[in-house]
Structures are given as structure tokens and as C-alpha cells.
Amino acid sequence: MIPAEAVEAAAKRYYEASNYGQQWKLLGNSDQAIYRHRIQMALEAAAPHMLASAWQKGRSAGQMDPYDRYPAKNPYRSEQ
């Protein structure tokens, strides 16, 4: 689940960037809700990919033994 604060910040930034700097606070509540809903769907779709990438970077940075016989599998990425 994406925190409401993150959704709000992303929706506000997206709205203002795509509407030539028009102010978010001047947008009606129902229109703000539409932007928040769309942004939340986009963030939820992107979150697993970002988690998988972050996990892999952390694992690579912390790997001490390149000959690890039982390497950990990334829980955020499906095995192919």
C-alpha cells in the first residue's frame, strides 16, 4: 500500500507539471480525488519493480562471498 502522503505529493506534482503550473489547491475536491486515484494506481504498479531493484542493489552491495553456494533469492522478483 502506498502512503496517502506519497500519493498526495505525487498527484500534486503531476497536476501542476502537466497543467502549466496551475495550483493544486484551486482544483476541486472531486478532480483532486481523480488525480489521486490515477497516481495511486501508477505508484502501486511501479512499487514492486522499485522494491526488486532496491533489494538487488542492497544484496549486491552487501555480498561478501562471490562463491556463495546458497545465494538469497530476490523476494520481489519472480524466478524465471
N, C-alpha and C positions, 0 to 999 in steps of 0.2 A: 504494500500500500504506500502510495506517495503522500507525504505530509501535506496538509492543507496549505501551509505557508509556502511550500515549494511550488505548488500548483498556482497559487495566487501570484507569486512573484513572476513565474514564467508566463502566465496569462497576461499580466500587466505589461511585461516587456514585449511580448509578441504583439499585443494590440497596438501599443504605442509605436513600435518599429514598423508595423505594416500599415499604419494609418497616418503616416507623416507627422508623428509627434502629438496627435490628439490625446488629450488627457484621459486616462482610465477612469478617474473619479467622475467625469462628466457622462460616462456611459451608463445607461440604465441597468438596474439590477438584473433583469431577465437577460439582457445582452451579455452582461458580465458572466452570468451563470453558463451561458452557451460557450463562451470562450474558455472558462474554467473546465467545463466538461471535455471539450476537444483537446485541450492541453493535457488534462489528466490521462486521457486515452493514449496520447502520444508518449507521455512520460512512462506510463505503465508498459507500453510496447518496447521502449528503449531500455528500461531498467535491467532486465535480465542480461542483455548484451554488455551493459556497462559493468554490472557485477562480475560477469565472467572475465572480462578484460582486467578489472582491478584485482581479482583473485589470482589470475595468471601472473600479473606483474609482481604481486606480493610473493607468490610462490617462487618465481624465478629469482627475485632479489634475495630471498632467504635460503635458497637451495645451497647447501654446503658440499654435499657429496654428489658429484655428477654421475656416479655409478650406483645410485640408489636402486636397490632391487625391487622395492615396493613403492614406487612414486605415488603420491596422493593424486587422486583424480579431481578435476575441477567440478564441484557440485553444481555449478551454474551453467555448465555446458554439457549437452548430451553427447555421449560417446558414439562415434561414428564407425 
